[in-house]
Amino acid sequence: MKRDERQQAIMDRLVESGAVNLDDLAQRFSVSKMTIHRDLDELESDGLLRKIRGGATIEAGTRFESDFRFREMQGGEAKRCIAQAALDLVEPGMTVMINDGSTAAILGRGLLEKRPLTVITNNAAIIDALRDETGLTLIALGGVFSPKFNAFFGKVTEDALAGLRADIAFISTPAMAGTEVFHQEETVMRSKRAMMKSGAQTCLLVNHARFGHTALHKLADLTEFNSLITDQAPPPEVQAQLQEIKLPVIYR
């Protein structure tokens, strides 16, 4: 098996299970552990995985979020539940702002059923899905394109957002702990903050699996959001914290 084929097979395994073991990979592909180490090093340098003791993972860490291409293949049912609950907050005629992310991408495609709308986004998957549709005014935010996040970021993005306003802004996060929300990347965090300032209402989208996790950069306090949407009932300790700050929680 060629190196590229082996590395693609490693990524396929990671998408299926979230983590891989060094010894198992060496045995599976009949190569040395050093060869697998080099494969993992290359994939990590491309931002596709995070090496851990004895293997690798695509699960988020304090400084790592996996590539959009792999995130969009994971947790499909949870993402659909979150997206459908978010759609219930959208009414025809609204201006809707949506950030980067694979859950946000599903929500963006679902906006077709709520036409007419104005949609503001830096999410390339949403731009691609909506650009040829009628009944929508699509405002595509420019900036520096990030293949890893499949979205646009930076000063151009933030300056554009400063001049725009939306009825509701949907903000997704890979990490929430206590009453704080986090993200691994500073540039991504800044664009989310800019969207929060531009929305008359702000709604946080978070997979239940991300409760109790932190990341390098604090994005916001939960008190800065008008509502939180997740895919299942939060655990009791999280519910207690949300009730204390009187943040409405929506789940299906």
Protein Blocks (a to p, Z undefined) as FASTA:
>chain_A
ZZklmmmmmmmmmmmnopacfklmmmmnopafklmmmmmmmmmmnopaccdehiacfbdc
fkbccdfklmmmgoklmmmmmmmmmmmmpcghiacdddedjklmmmmmmmmmmcccdddd
fbfklmmmmmmpghiacdddedjddfklopaedjklmmmmmmpccfbdcdddfbdehjbc
cdfblklmmmmmmmmmmpmbdcddddfklgoiacfbdfbdfklpfbdcdfbdcdfklmmm
mmmnopacddZZ
